[in-house]
């Protein structure tokens, strides 16, 4: 998945587990950029009575690098607080929740937002209400209205939302982690003869009917660029270094400085490219230190596996891997941004520092909906991934095709990608998501209801 349960340590701490990051020029609000960070993966909608929520003991941040050094120049910080109105009941709500101030809502969350630039910090909002989780028609009879009321205006401008959303990332987890068995190509898989397959099949969206918790912020482009149109974006979660159980008061006490425990920039990098023994270290470091991991990007293990998983399908990729040439195309896409000259009329280069960040050229306007390609730049749409990332972009197919060599001709025009490389997919599209995306902020759809949850 994009980064759901991507490393051993963070897989045991879902409240701090960043799952997806999105950055795009707002399609319905020109002159603004929208940044979204998702946390708490694989939420089953019916997960009561203790429904999912942000961690009061976690510092969530969305970072922007606007000078290309892999360090945060601007950080939006989010701190949450949970209040229980009646600790004498086990119930999340004692009646219908018809507003964010409803006395029937027993366990509620609010949050503060601050922006940090250099050594200065400025509060943008305090006590902002999250919406409840989407429980069902009796408890949350008009959920879209509750969510709309939880969209807040920040001090000085900008818009923010924090709360539950429908999972918008679509991926066939069951196939991908079954020895890379992509269902549309399963008849070409090396293990085909050991399984009872009926031939190529459509993908199965493993994240459908699941929810996440989203932090979304929409601000003027001028707030984040610092005079440089191309910015780098990533999210982190941090915990304080010491936690002690206070037996007298029956609660945990946290102290000490915050320590980063989760990080996410480009989708699938830590998930697929960083080896198991390095994943936890990667999560603890800033993008500026990604030179330590560059070899796993320029010599990706999955690209080496594809020819053996699909014998005879990727002969050109096999030859490229055997040559030992570093993948300069993947370094550009994932670690530096794409410099001018590789793709006519396009660049999102932030500089030579190797850093895993979503890179967004904010001067490239949003593509009209009718002309958007879910394959982003590979589909001729410069406003899509890897130029930032929109909620509908098919990042799984894009990165599979890039790993398979489709993008290598950008740096070596003598290379011919294998025919199958440009068709690689897990068989899913935005139509695989049952809860539709929204056309306005916060763009991810209404979370699935526990009562109506088909699973």
C-alpha positions as CSV (number, residue, x, y, z in Angstrom):
1,X,0.0,0.0,0.0
2,X,1.1,3.6,-0.2
3,X,2.6,3.3,3.2
4,X,0.1,1.3,5.3
5,X,2.0,-0.8,7.9
6,X,5.2,-0.2,5.9
7,X,7.8,-0.8,8.7
8,X,8.0,-3.2,11.6
9,X,7.9,-0.7,14.4
10,X,5.2,1.6,13.0
11,X,3.0,-1.3,12.1
12,X,2.4,-1.7,15.8
13,X,1.5,2.0,16.3
14,X,-1.3,2.7,13.8
15,X,-2.3,6.0,15.4
16,X,1.1,7.4,14.3
17,X,1.3,5.5,11.0
18,X,1.1,7.9,8.0
19,X,-0.5,6.1,5.1
20,X,-0.7,8.6,2.2
21,X,0.3,12.2,1.4
22,X,-1.3,14.3,-1.4
23,X,-0.2,17.7,-2.7
24,X,-1.9,19.4,-5.6
25,X,-3.0,22.8,-6.9
26,X,-6.7,23.0,-5.8
27,X,-8.9,22.3,-8.8
28,X,-11.8,24.4,-7.6
29,X,-9.8,27.2,-5.9
30,X,-7.1,28.6,-8.2
31,X,-4.2,30.2,-6.4
32,X,-4.3,27.7,-3.5
33,X,-2.5,24.4,-2.8
34,X,-4.1,21.5,-0.9
35,X,-2.0,19.2,1.3
36,X,-3.5,16.1,2.8
37,X,-1.9,13.6,5.2
38,X,-3.7,10.4,6.1
39,X,-3.1,8.3,9.3
40,X,-4.5,5.3,11.1
41,X,-4.7,2.7,8.2
42,X,-7.2,0.0,7.4
43,X,-10.1,1.2,9.7
44,X,-13.1,-1.1,9.7
45,X,-16.1,1.3,9.8
46,X,-17.9,-0.8,12.5
47,X,-15.0,-0.6,14.9
48,X,-16.9,0.5,18.0
49,X,-17.5,1.2,20.8
50,X,-14.0,2.7,20.8
51,X,-14.0,4.3,17.4
52,X,-10.9,5.4,15.7
53,X,-9.3,8.8,16.5
54,X,-6.1,10.8,16.3
55,X,-3.6,10.4,19.1
56,X,-3.5,13.0,21.8
57,X,0.1,12.0,22.4
58,X,1.2,12.3,18.8
59,X,2.5,15.4,17.1
60,X,1.3,15.4,13.4
61,X,3.1,17.6,10.9
62,X,3.0,18.4,7.2
63,X,6.3,19.8,6.0
64,X,7.2,22.0,3.0
65,X,10.8,22.4,1.6
66,X,10.9,25.4,-0.7
67,X,14.7,25.7,-1.2
68,X,15.6,22.2,-2.1
69,X,17.8,21.2,0.9
70,X,15.5,18.4,2.1
71,X,14.8,20.2,5.4
72,X,11.5,21.8,6.4
73,X,11.2,25.5,5.7
74,X,7.5,25.5,6.7
75,X,5.8,23.0,9.0
76,X,2.1,22.8,9.8
77,X,1.7,21.2,13.2
78,X,-1.5,19.5,14.5
79,X,-2.0,18.6,18.2
80,X,-5.2,16.8,19.3
81,X,-7.2,16.7,22.5
82,X,-9.9,14.2,23.5
83,X,-12.7,15.1,25.9
84,X,-15.2,12.7,27.5
85,X,-18.4,14.2,28.7
86,X,-19.6,11.3,30.7
87,X,-17.0,8.8,31.8
88,X,-19.7,6.7,33.5
89,X,-20.9,5.2,30.2
90,X,-19.2,2.9,27.7
91,X,-20.9,4.6,24.8
92,X,-19.3,6.9,22.2
93,X,-22.6,8.6,21.8
94,X,-25.9,8.4,23.8
95,X,-28.2,9.6,21.1
96,X,-28.1,11.1,17.6
97,X,-25.2,13.4,16.9
98,X,-26.8,16.2,14.9
99,X,-24.2,18.9,15.4
100,X,-20.6,19.2,16.6
101,X,-21.8,20.5,19.9
102,X,-24.4,17.8,20.5
103,X,-24.6,16.7,24.1
104,X,-25.2,13.2,22.8
105,X,-21.6,13.0,21.5
106,X,-19.7,11.6,24.5
107,X,-16.1,11.2,23.2
108,X,-15.0,14.1,21.0
109,X,-11.8,15.5,19.6
110,X,-10.5,19.0,18.9
111,X,-7.1,20.2,17.7
112,X,-4.8,23.2,17.5
113,X,-2.9,24.2,14.4
114,X,0.4,26.1,14.3
115,X,2.8,27.0,11.6
116,X,6.5,26.8,12.2
117,X,9.0,28.8,10.1
118,X,12.6,28.8,11.2
119,X,12.7,29.5,14.9
120,X,9.2,31.2,15.0
121,X,5.9,29.5,15.6
122,X,2.5,31.0,15.1
123,X,-0.9,29.6,16.1
124,X,-3.4,29.5,13.3
125,X,-6.3,27.9,15.1
126,X,-7.2,26.5,18.6
127,X,-10.0,24.1,19.8
128,X,-11.1,23.3,16.2
129,X,-13.6,20.5,16.2
130,X,-13.2,17.2,14.5
131,X,-16.3,15.4,13.2
132,X,-17.3,12.1,14.9
133,X,-16.7,8.8,13.1
134,X,-19.5,7.8,10.7
135,X,-21.4,5.3,12.9
136,X,-24.8,4.8,11.2
137,X,-28.1,6.4,10.3
138,X,-29.3,6.6,13.9
139,X,-26.1,8.0,15.5
140,X,-24.9,10.2,12.6
141,X,-28.1,10.8,10.5
142,X,-26.6,13.6,8.4
143,X,-22.9,12.8,8.3
144,X,-22.0,15.1,5.3
145,X,-23.4,18.1,7.3
146,X,-21.3,17.1,10.3
147,X,-18.2,16.9,8.2
148,X,-18.9,20.2,6.4
149,X,-19.2,21.9,9.8
150,X,-15.8,20.6,10.7
151,X,-14.1,22.6,7.8
152,X,-12.6,25.6,9.5
153,X,-11.1,28.9,8.4
154,X,-7.6,29.5,9.8
155,X,-6.4,32.8,11.3
156,X,-5.1,34.9,8.4
157,X,-6.7,32.7,5.8
158,X,-6.5,29.1,4.7
159,X,-8.8,26.2,5.4
160,X,-8.4,23.1,7.5
161,X,-10.1,19.8,8.2
162,X,-9.2,16.9,10.4
163,X,-11.3,13.8,10.8
164,X,-12.4,10.5,9.3
165,X,-12.6,10.1,5.5
166,X,-13.2,7.2,3.2
167,X,-10.0,5.5,2.1
168,X,-9.4,6.9,-1.4
169,X,-6.2,4.9,-2.2
170,X,-7.0,1.9,-4.3
171,X,-4.7,-1.1,-4.4
172,X,-5.0,-4.9,-4.9
173,X,-3.0,-5.9,-1.7
174,X,-4.0,-9.5,-1.9
175,X,-2.4,-9.9,-5.3
176,X,0.6,-7.7,-4.9
177,X,1.8,-9.4,-1.7
178,X,1.1,-12.8,-3.1
179,X,4.5,-13.0,-4.9
180,X,3.7,-10.0,-7.1
181,X,0.7,-11.8,-8.6
182,X,-0.9,-9.0,-10.6
183,X,-4.3,-10.4,-11.5
184,X,-4.4,-8.8,-15.1
185,X,-1.1,-10.6,-15.8
186,X,-1.5,-13.7,-13.6
187,X,-1.4,-16.1,-16.6
188,X,2.2,-14.9,-17.2
189,X,3.4,-15.4,-13.6
190,X,6.1,-18.0,-13.0
191,X,3.9,-19.8,-10.4
192,X,0.9,-20.0,-12.7
193,X,1.2,-23.7,-13.1
194,X,1.0,-24.2,-9.3
195,X,-2.3,-22.4,-9.0
196,X,-5.8,-22.8,-10.3
197,X,-6.2,-19.6,-12.3
198,X,-8.9,-18.8,-14.9
199,X,-6.6,-16.4,-16.7
200,X,-6.3,-12.6,-16.5
201,X,-8.8,-11.2,-14.0
202,X,-9.7,-7.7,-12.8
203,X,-8.1,-6.4,-9.6
204,X,-9.7,-6.5,-6.2
205,X,-9.6,-3.3,-4.2
206,X,-8.3,-4.4,-0.8
207,X,-8.9,-1.0,0.8
208,X,-12.5,-0.5,-0.4
209,X,-15.0,0.1,2.4
210,X,-12.3,1.1,4.8
211,X,-11.7,4.5,6.3
212,X,-8.7,6.6,7.3
213,X,-8.2,9.8,9.4
214,X,-7.2,12.8,7.3
215,X,-5.5,16.1,8.0
216,X,-6.1,18.4,5.1
217,X,-5.0,22.0,4.8
218,X,-5.6,24.4,1.9
219,X,-3.5,27.6,1.8
220,X,-2.6,30.2,-0.8
221,X,0.3,29.1,-3.0
222,X,2.3,32.2,-2.0
223,X,2.3,30.9,1.6
224,X,4.4,27.9,0.8
225,X,6.6,28.6,-2.2
226,X,9.1,31.2,-0.9
227,X,9.6,32.4,-4.4
228,X,10.4,28.9,-5.8
229,X,7.5,27.4,-7.7
230,X,8.6,23.8,-7.0
231,X,8.2,22.6,-3.5
232,X,8.8,19.3,-1.6
233,X,6.1,17.9,0.7
234,X,6.1,15.2,3.3
235,X,4.4,14.3,6.6
236,X,5.7,13.0,9.9
237,X,4.4,11.8,13.2
238,X,6.4,12.2,16.4
239,X,6.1,10.9,20.0
240,X,7.8,12.2,23.1
241,X,10.8,10.1,24.1
242,X,9.5,8.9,27.5
243,X,6.2,7.4,28.5
244,X,5.5,6.3,32.1
245,X,2.3,4.6,33.4
246,X,1.0,6.6,36.4
247,X,-0.7,4.0,38.5
248,X,-2.0,6.6,41.0
249,X,-4.0,8.4,38.3
250,X,-4.5,5.5,35.9
251,X,-3.0,7.2,32.9
252,X,0.1,7.5,30.8
253,X,2.5,10.5,31.3
254,X,4.6,11.6,28.4
255,X,7.7,13.8,28.7
256,X,10.8,14.8,26.9
257,X,11.4,16.0,23.4
258,X,9.4,14.7,20.5
259,X,11.1,12.0,18.3
260,X,9.9,11.3,14.8
261,X,8.5,7.8,14.4
262,X,6.8,8.0,11.0
263,X,7.5,9.7,7.7
264,X,6.0,9.6,4.2
265,X,6.7,11.5,1.0
266,X,6.4,9.7,-2.3
267,X,4.0,6.7,-2.2
268,X,5.5,3.2,-1.9
269,X,9.1,4.3,-1.3
270,X,9.5,2.9,2.2
271,X,6.9,0.2,1.5
272,X,8.6,-1.3,-1.6
273,X,12.1,0.1,-2.1
274,X,13.6,0.4,1.3
275,X,14.8,-3.1,2.7
276,X,13.3,-4.5,5.8
277,X,16.3,-3.9,8.0
278,X,16.4,-0.1,7.1
279,X,12.7,0.8,7.3
280,X,12.5,1.9,10.9
281,X,15.7,3.9,10.5
282,X,14.2,5.6,7.4
283,X,11.1,6.5,9.3
284,X,13.2,8.3,11.9
285,X,15.2,10.6,9.6
286,X,14.5,13.7,7.6
287,X,14.5,13.7,3.8
288,X,17.9,15.4,3.8
289,X,19.4,12.1,4.9
290,X,18.0,10.1,2.1
291,X,21.4,9.9,0.4
292,X,21.9,7.0,2.8
293,X,19.1,5.1,1.0
294,X,19.7,6.3,-2.6
295,X,21.1,2.9,-3.7
296,X,17.8,1.2,-3.0
297,X,16.1,3.7,-5.4
298,X,18.7,3.5,-8.2
299,X,18.9,-0.3,-7.9
300,X,15.4,-1.3,-7.0
301,X,14.8,-4.8,-5.8
302,X,11.3,-5.1,-7.4
303,X,12.7,-4.2,-10.8
304,X,15.2,-7.1,-10.4
305,X,12.3,-9.4,-9.4
306,X,9.9,-8.7,-12.2
307,X,11.8,-10.7,-14.9
308,X,11.9,-13.8,-12.7
309,X,8.3,-13.4,-11.6
310,X,7.2,-13.1,-15.2
311,X,9.7,-15.1,-17.3
312,X,10.2,-13.9,-20.8
313,X,7.9,-10.8,-20.3
314,X,10.6,-8.3,-19.4
315,X,13.8,-9.2,-21.3
316,X,14.8,-5.5,-21.7
317,X,14.4,-4.9,-18.0
318,X,16.4,-8.0,-17.2
319,X,19.2,-6.8,-19.4
320,X,19.1,-3.3,-17.8
321,X,19.3,-4.9,-14.3
322,X,22.1,-7.2,-15.4
323,X,24.1,-4.2,-16.7
324,X,24.2,-2.8,-13.2
325,X,23.4,0.7,-14.4
326,X,21.9,2.9,-11.7
327,X,18.4,4.0,-12.4
328,X,18.9,7.8,-12.9
329,X,15.3,8.1,-14.0
330,X,14.0,6.9,-10.7
331,X,16.5,9.1,-8.9
332,X,15.0,12.1,-10.8
333,X,11.4,11.1,-10.2
334,X,11.7,10.3,-6.5
335,X,14.8,12.0,-5.1
336,X,15.5,15.3,-6.9
337,X,12.5,16.1,-9.1
338,X,12.6,16.1,-12.9
339,X,15.0,18.7,-14.3
340,X,14.2,20.8,-17.4
341,X,15.0,19.0,-20.6
342,X,14.0,15.5,-19.8
343,X,10.3,16.1,-20.6
344,X,9.6,19.0,-23.0
345,X,7.9,21.9,-21.2
346,X,8.0,20.2,-17.7
347,X,10.1,20.3,-14.6
348,X,9.6,20.0,-10.9
349,X,13.3,19.9,-10.0
350,X,14.1,21.2,-6.5
351,X,17.9,20.8,-6.6
352,X,20.6,18.1,-6.4
353,X,20.0,17.1,-2.8
354,X,18.6,13.5,-2.7
355,X,15.5,13.6,-0.7
356,X,12.2,11.6,-0.8
357,X,9.5,14.3,-1.1
358,X,6.4,14.7,-3.1
359,X,7.5,17.5,-5.5
360,X,4.9,19.9,-6.8
361,X,5.5,22.6,-9.4
362,X,2.8,25.0,-8.2
363,X,3.0,27.0,-11.4
364,X,1.4,24.2,-13.4
365,X,-2.4,24.7,-13.5
366,X,-4.8,22.0,-12.6
367,X,-5.9,19.9,-15.5
368,X,-9.6,20.2,-16.3
369,X,-11.4,17.1,-15.0
370,X,-12.4,15.9,-18.4
371,X,-8.8,15.9,-19.5
372,X,-7.1,14.5,-16.4
373,X,-5.3,11.2,-16.7
374,X,-5.1,8.9,-13.6
375,X,-1.6,8.0,-14.9
376,X,-0.4,11.6,-14.3
377,X,2.7,12.5,-16.1
378,X,2.9,9.1,-17.8
379,X,-0.5,9.8,-19.2
380,X,0.5,13.2,-20.6
381,X,-1.1,15.1,-17.7
382,X,1.6,17.3,-16.0
383,X,-0.6,18.2,-13.1
384,X,-0.6,14.6,-11.8
385,X,1.9,12.3,-10.0
386,X,4.9,12.5,-9.8
387,X,4.1,16.2,-10.0
388,X,2.5,16.3,-6.6
389,X,-0.2,13.7,-6.1
390,X,-4.0,14.0,-6.6
391,X,-6.4,11.8,-4.7
392,X,-7.4,10.0,-7.9
393,X,-3.9,9.4,-9.3
394,X,-3.2,5.7,-9.9
395,X,0.2,5.7,-8.2
396,X,0.5,1.9,-8.1
397,X,0.3,1.6,-11.9
398,X,2.5,4.7,-12.4
399,X,5.3,3.4,-10.1
400,X,5.0,-0.2,-11.4
401,X,5.5,1.1,-15.0
402,X,8.4,3.3,-13.9
403,X,10.1,0.4,-12.1
404,X,9.6,-1.8,-15.2
405,X,11.6,0.7,-17.3
406,X,9.0,2.9,-19.0
407,X,10.7,6.0,-17.7
408,X,14.3,4.9,-18.4
409,X,14.4,6.4,-22.0
410,X,14.2,9.8,-20.3
411,X,17.9,9.3,-19.4
412,X,18.9,6.8,-22.1
413,X,17.1,7.1,-25.4
414,X,18.7,3.9,-26.7
415,X,16.7,1.8,-24.2
416,X,13.5,0.3,-25.4
417,X,11.0,-0.6,-22.7
418,X,9.3,-4.0,-22.8
419,X,5.8,-3.9,-24.3
420,X,4.2,-5.2,-21.1
421,X,5.9,-2.5,-19.0
422,X,3.6,0.2,-20.3
423,X,0.5,-1.9,-19.4
424,X,1.4,-2.9,-15.9
425,X,-1.4,-2.4,-13.4
426,X,-3.1,-4.1,-10.5
427,X,-6.3,-3.7,-12.5
428,X,-7.8,-0.9,-10.4
429,X,-9.0,2.6,-11.2
430,X,-10.9,5.3,-9.2
431,X,-14.1,3.5,-10.1
432,X,-12.9,0.8,-7.7
433,X,-13.6,3.2,-4.8
434,X,-17.2,2.8,-3.6
435,X,-17.4,6.2,-1.8
436,X,-17.0,8.9,-4.4
437,X,-14.4,11.6,-4.2
438,X,-15.5,15.1,-3.5
439,X,-15.1,18.0,-6.0
440,X,-14.2,20.4,-3.3
441,X,-12.1,20.4,0.0
442,X,-11.3,18.0,1.6
443,X,-11.7,16.0,-1.6
444,X,-11.7,12.5,0.0
445,X,-15.2,11.1,0.2
446,X,-17.6,10.6,3.1
447,X,-16.4,7.8,5.3
448,X,-18.1,4.4,5.2
449,X,-20.7,3.9,7.8
450,X,-20.4,1.2,10.4
451,X,-24.0,0.3,10.0
452,X,-23.9,-0.1,6.2
453,X,-20.4,-1.6,6.1
454,X,-20.7,-4.5,3.6
455,X,-17.8,-6.4,5.2
